[in-house]
Amino acid sequence: SSCPSLPECEMYTSCSSCTSKKCTWCGNLDQCMTNAETSFVPCEGKISFNDECPSPFTENTKVEGNLVVEGDIKRLGGNIHASGPCNKADCRSSGFHSLVLDGGKFDVQSGGGISMQAGDTDKANTAGSEIFLRSGDGTSTVGGAGGDMLLFAGDGAGAISSGGKYGRGGSVYITAGGVTGEGSQSAGGSVELAGGASTAIGGSVVLVSGSGGTVSGDVKIASNDAHKFANSGSVSISSGDSLGGSSGSISISTGDTAESYVGAIQLSAGSSTIGKGGDVRVSSGQSVDVGNGGDAVFESGEGGSVFIQTSSSRQLSGSISLTSGSSAFDESGEVVIASGPSSDGNKSGDMKVSTGTSGSTGGTLQLISGNARDVSGVGGGIEIFAGNGVSADQYDGGNG
């Protein structure tokens, strides 16, 4: 007798016709094939000739109550694929939708907006439901890395040459919740951006504006305005503390340029219409090691000047005070005002000390050395020296 022939399974296009001919239906591929062929293709949701096929298509299905979709070990399944007339991956602009939930991905696409909102609550002393978004962990000790979380606004392609408005990229808004109820201790929610922790190098937090063909975007860090008679919030920029190593530095600098002016750095305290204007205080760090505090250095660029002046005023202008700090157990620090040295053949810079001109009486110039509080002490002296000359000529020295 002749050997039995294999069924021509590929000719059947439905589950029922496929399994009736002792073929196997692959649910994820919507194809009929022999059982042997299913071993060579990614066939999931197998339905053999002795299994029951799923119910046929119906135009509308209404479920009142709970809808449970479960997979099993034999047939797998449990996936949900829901789409409009366009079920391709690139149909967002077609006005249709697509929802895919399976073991490999959770994908939502929409031709319109997508809104995700957790539930409200009217229970006393209870917070509304949270929304928790988290990318996956990389749990392998061999190069395991956590998944990234990407949040992008849409691009804009508008151009005046096309007859419309200028294009504008979409913005990203992250806003914490406000408080509508009254109360002195009520507080709006915080927005916290933190890099990931690590046993070696912690993650960075980078805020960068977008590049531009004419002007790059601004970066603005500011506290919001306060209501009347309230205080506005502070802005604090600080590096972290360290127990054994060095704490991080803070660097504020403008960008370099090759063909134009370099941007300035301006530190300004706020003005007041009634009270005192804000102070600007620059302080170096203290040290537990006595006498080893940090320096405060004001230095211009090469060839630039350093100006220290108070503002003009319609009444009494402000004073300038250059003093060293007091000392409890040793000498107080020196105050040295000097021009810099010059190379051979050039004159060093002059030093001028003068009072301002006046329409009535000019200011007085006083040089006063320190007093001695102790009975046996001696008051400080005043010494004025002209510079020495290297030549033996008696006129080569400076005049005093």
Secondary structure, 3 states (H helix, E strand, C coil): CCCCCCCCHHHCCCHHHHHHCCCEEECCCCEEECCCHHHCCCCCCEECCCCCCCCCCCCCCCCCCCCCCCCECCCECCCEEEECCCCCCCCHHHCCEEEEECCCCEEEEECCCCCCCCCCCCCCCCCCCCCCCCCCCCCCCCCCCCCCCCCCCCCCCCCHHHCCCCCCCCCCCCCCCCCCCCCCCCCCCCCCCCCCCCCCCCCCCCCCCCCCCCCCCCCCCCCCCCCCCCCCCCCCCCCCCCCCCCCCCCCCCCCCCCCCCCCCCCCCCCCCCCCCCCCCCCCCCCCCCCCCCCCCCCCCCCCCCCCCCCCCCCCCCCCCCCCCCCCCCCCCCCCCCCCCCCCCCCCCCCCCCCCCCCCCCCCCCCCCCCCCCCCCCCCCCCCCCCCCCCCCCCCCCCCC
